[in-house]
Structure formats: structure tokens, C-alpha cells
């Protein structure tokens, strides 16, 4: 990870709306989110695990690609 993990974790509240906006059109994997958002993949992984932990996103069954889980925004969050 290029930045200190504590810095990346602190950015999660700022990145939440950006990541959820990217998921608006459908589920994406971490590498896909990183590519379309222009973010480092390792940082997207940290942010997505935070969003998953707090119920903003969930794994979409059967929607994985190249061995990666796809995540979708949870309705009502």
C-alpha cells in the first residue's frame, strides 16, 4: 500500500458516496471499481471492506468475475 493504512481508513467516509455512485448502475468487483474510479486497488479494497462491515454494500451472489466478488449497494442506505 502506497499510503499509510490509517490515512486510507480515514478517507472512507469521504469515498463512500463516490463508491456508492459507481455501484448505482450495478455490481462491480474491487478491480472494476478501482479502474472506473481511478483509485488504487488496494485502497478500494480497504474502503469496500468498511462499507461491507457497516452495511452499505453486500456481495452479490453469482456475480463474481475472475475470482473476485462483485458488490452492490444496499437499498435504503
N, C-alpha and C positions, 0 to 999 in steps of 0.2 A: 504494500500500500504506500503510495507516494506521500500522503499526508498522515499525520498522527491520527489514529483511530478515534481519539476523543474529539478532534475537530470535525471529523466526518459525522459522528453521532450527534454533535451539537447542531449540524446542518439539517438533520432530519425534519424538524418542524418546518423549515423553510422549503424543503424539497417536496414535502408531502403533496401540496396542491399541484406541483408540476408533474410528479409521477402519476397521480390520480388522473390528471388531464390526459396524459399519454395513454392511459388504460380506458379512456372513455369509449373508444371505438372497438374495444375487445381486448381479450387477454394477450399478454406478452410475456416472454421469458426475460430473465435478467439481462442476458446479452442483447436481446432485441431492444429492451428499454434503454440500455446504455448507448446503443447505436443511434436510435431515433432521437434520443435526448441529448446526445453529445456529452455524456458523462462517463467518467471512468467506471469500468465494470465492477471493480472491487468495491467502490463506494456505493454503487447502486445496490449491490448485494447487502451491504450493511443497512441501508435505508429501507429496503424491502423487508428485511427481517424485522425491523422495528414496526413497519406498517402492518406486517402479518401478526406480530405479537399483540398489537393493540386493536386488531380487528378491522383495519382499513382495507386490507386486501386478503384474498384467500386463494389457495391453489385451485385451479380449475381441473377437475378430473378428466383424464383423457386428452387434455390439451397441452401435451408436452412436445418439445422439439429438441432433437439432438441430445436427449437425456436430461434436459432442463425442464423443470416445472414451469407452467405458464400461470401467471397470477392475474386475477381480475379484481376490480374494485367491488367492495361490498356495498350493496344498495343500502341507502339510509344513513350512511356515514358521512 
